Amino acid sequence: MRITFSSFCVAASLAVAACANPATKDSKSADVDTHLVMGDIPASDPRELAEFKSATSKLYQMKEKAFRENKVDPIVKRFYAANVVSVGPSGKPEVGREALTKGYNEVVPRYEVKVEPVYSYVNGNAGWDWANFRVKPKDPKSTEKPFSFVILFLWSKVNGQWVSAGDAYVVGEFPKTAAK
């Protein structure tokens, strides 16, 4: 079965909404419409979360290594799904591995990266990571300053393997005090 990025997002949203605990109406909050109030999403199962973090950590390490070694193929062919969707600060979506390959061919030779997950969530075959994506020029003579993105990786488990269904990122970073 082929799952598109948009159907993944819709399914994830419905799953999260279905798991949320609606607030109950009581005499103290009679003015609150309980049909509009949602609770927190349920916590990830600790064992499942540990397995997810271990698997995605290996993929982040692979991506970092590919940048260091100027190799685009491991990133687009193993890190990302074939029908990946990526959206950056320009707001222009890139869809599919071919589109990502063009961009990675430009940035991989120029930069080193480090992915630092900050908030992770998993439930079954779907998960996400909010992360700091740190970027610095490879050329020691470059006058370009290091920078970072706040990035959301969407993950799907396909045939027992985690693969990024997409990402969305903006310039910035989570503070060092953010929860792990």
PEPE-V144579 format. One line per field, one symbol per residue. burial: 1 if it has 24 or more other C-alpha atoms within 12 Angstrom, else 0. A space follows every 10 residues. Layout:
BEGIN
burial->???
END
This chain:
BEGIN
burial->0000100110 0100010000 0000000000 0000000000 0001000010 1110111011 1111011101 1111111111 1111111000 0001111001 1001001101 1111111111 1110111111 1111111000 0000000111 1111111000 0111111111 0011000000
END
